[in-house]
Amino acid sequence: MILAWVNDLCDSLQSFVGGLRTTGHFLLENLRGEGGATAITRQYPAEPAERVGDRQRGHLVNDAPRCIVCHACDKACPVDCFKMDGERDANNKMRASRFDIDLSKCIYCGLCVRACPTDSLSMTADFELDPRQHGQRYLFTRNSSQIDQHFEAADVARLHELSGKAAPELTADERQWLHERIDPKGQHLIGMFGLGYYTAEEKARVDAEREAKKKQKDAAAAAARQKPQPPAAGGPA
């Protein structure tokens, strides 16, 4: 019994010394400002992080042209942060006409990235996202009443243009238009990565082209079926 107690004591001391050795090693690096273990507390946001780890799971973005609107990410998401719609193009391929990510809900679990069959979703290495710095991603702050608003392609383009202007440069109409669609104090940080809805005219044109291609394909298949087949080789004379 005494021997077992001594062994346990030695193992505890060994673990304690090993932990102190590891902590002391990183402490010296931090004090000297060397290596990748510098972890001196910074006063965020005045002193943002200067280095982000290579395995950082940052903010979620979507490469909209690669999205096929299969809803695999929506099914995998445990917090329901996606809102998406799709339209078929002239080649009968699905495209994202709307793909909103409510980044205020996202828990950065990465399940949607794993589920995506086209790798259109990815986690960036960015430490933070700010609508004023990432306007090229159509990143906006919105309140609860604005989340379900749909945008035409022209609306998204105008939203992107006006949000980049200083407030004194906006006319009264432009200010009102923005006020109805975004809210600087809103609690939802929305990343709008969609390509914009078809206009009614564009949708009619695309539908007509798709229908014409379908009829042409069906006609070619019907003609192939009606074409007489040559006799099989080696048959009776």
Summary of the structure (lengths in Angstrom):
residues: 237
radius of gyration: 29.0
end to end distance: 102.0
largest distance: 104.1
contacts: 564
relative contact order: 0.13
helix: 42%
strand: 14%
